[in-house]
Amino acid sequence: MSDHGPQRLYLFPLSYTDVPLPTGGTMSMVNGCYLIVTGSGQHILIDSGWPPEQPIPAGMPPRQQEHSLLSHLATIGLTPGGITTVICSHFDIDHVGTHDLFPHAEFIVQRKQLEVANNGHPRFASGNAHWGNPALRYRVVEGDTVLMLGIHLIETSGHAPGHQSVLVELPQAGPVLLAIDAVMMERQFTTDRRAWSMDDNEEQLRASTQKLLDLVERHGVRLVVFGHDGAQWQQLTTAPAYYG
Ligand SMILES: [Zn+2]
């Protein structure tokens, strides 16, 4: 991998929640986002987490181990002005909550996601104040795209129209796949999975899961990070430590 490509990948856990299961017990879910630092000095954020002011929905357990995105950035010596690019996986409110902190960055989104949201799909209305801030500059991509050397955007509709996952090629860790909400939990990384209530289209969800399973084979991916898997994230290397 070139010296100019990705050198560091940070995982920023923003909070954990123990979600009660209908069958009893709980499932740990994380809300988080990611930062890539390149050899050419770019700081590329992927998603931006819940809005800090967002109240916890009725009946939901409290968030634990809360850290704001700003505090994660500060820990590694960055301010919002240092972020050059924001990759948007999709526009659900738990992924766009602080987009408006980065008006000088370029935002990268799949055309389908931006169109569906701009056309007023009710699902994306709650985050509109953040992703739809008129100060934000969007660059639209269409389907699988090499954003730059070592950063691949993988179109993975199904959870949301025009959802994208990200493959990051690192010097030591090798290719790392950020599935984000295409596969939220490790146990869903199978093609016979069922859609959850928040998923848009089960058929596309399964096709995207197959696509990511194939990509893991083809690229020799050693680490797949699942978007909301609290149990997995507790075992991963998180900021201020990083994958290099
Ligand atoms: Zn999500």
Residues whose N, C-alpha, C, O or C-beta is under 5 A from the ligand:
A	BS01	ZN	D94 D181
